Amino acid sequence: MIEPINRVKVESISTVKVWIESDMLGARHVVIQHDGARLPPFIYATFHYNYAYTSNYATLQAAELLAIQLGATVPVEHRTVAVAGQS
């Protein structure tokens, strides 16, 4: 026997804000925060810069692609910070 589906009422939709923070060492941090929530921003991923292995362009492109996949709007917001997560 098929059981009936319970209906639900959506009270609110929490949107997610995603941006990229670049620090003074060249790392790119993809940051997420729920709009309207009282939660602090969360660094989801960090792309570290090392002149021997990476380029600024490569870390920027990787961070932008991930940010877009997580819901960032295009163009992706960029912030320059001394310490990531403290914008």
C-alpha positions in Angstrom: 0.0 0.0 0.0 1.2 3.5 -0.8 1.4 5.9 2.1 0.2 9.4 1.6 2.7 12.2 1.3 2.7 14.7 4.1 2.5 18.3 3.0 4.8 20.9 4.5 4.7 24.7 4.6 7.9 26.6 3.9 8.4 29.3 6.5 11.5 30.9 5.1 14.3 30.2 2.6 17.8 30.9 3.9 20.0 32.1 1.1 23.7 31.6 1.0 26.2 34.4 0.3 29.5 33.2 -1.2 32.6 35.3 -1.9 36.4 35.1 -2.2 38.8 36.6 0.2 42.5 37.1 -0.8 45.1 37.5 1.9 48.5 39.1 1.8 50.2 35.8 1.2 48.3 35.2 -2.1 45.9 32.5 -0.8 42.3 32.6 -2.0 39.6 31.6 0.5 36.1 30.7 -0.6 33.8 31.9 2.2 30.2 31.0 2.8 27.6 32.7 5.1 23.8 32.3 5.4 22.1 35.6 4.8 20.0 36.7 7.7 21.6 34.1 10.0 23.6 35.0 13.0 26.3 32.5 12.1 29.8 33.8 11.4 31.3 33.4 7.9 32.8 30.0 7.2 35.9 29.4 5.1 34.8 26.5 2.9 38.1 26.1 1.0 41.5 27.7 0.7 43.7 27.7 -2.4 47.2 28.4 -1.3 49.7 30.3 -3.4 53.3 29.1 -3.8 55.4 30.6 -6.6 57.0 27.3 -7.4 53.8 25.3 -7.9 50.9 27.7 -8.5 50.1 31.0 -10.2 47.8 33.8 -9.0 45.6 33.2 -12.1 45.3 29.5 -11.4 44.3 30.0 -7.7 41.9 32.7 -8.7 40.2 30.6 -11.4 39.9 27.6 -9.1 38.4 29.7 -6.3 35.9 31.4 -8.7 34.8 28.1 -10.1 34.2 26.6 -6.7 32.4 29.8 -5.5 30.0 29.7 -8.5 29.3 26.0 -7.8 28.4 26.9 -4.2 26.0 29.6 -5.3 28.0 32.8 -5.8 26.5 35.3 -8.2 28.6 36.3 -11.3 30.7 38.3 -11.1 32.0 36.8 -7.9 32.6 39.2 -5.1 36.2 39.6 -4.1 37.6 41.0 -0.8 41.1 41.7 0.2 41.8 40.9 3.9 44.7 40.8 6.3 43.3 37.7 8.0 40.8 35.5 6.2 37.3 35.2 7.7 37.7 38.6 9.4 35.9 40.8 6.8 
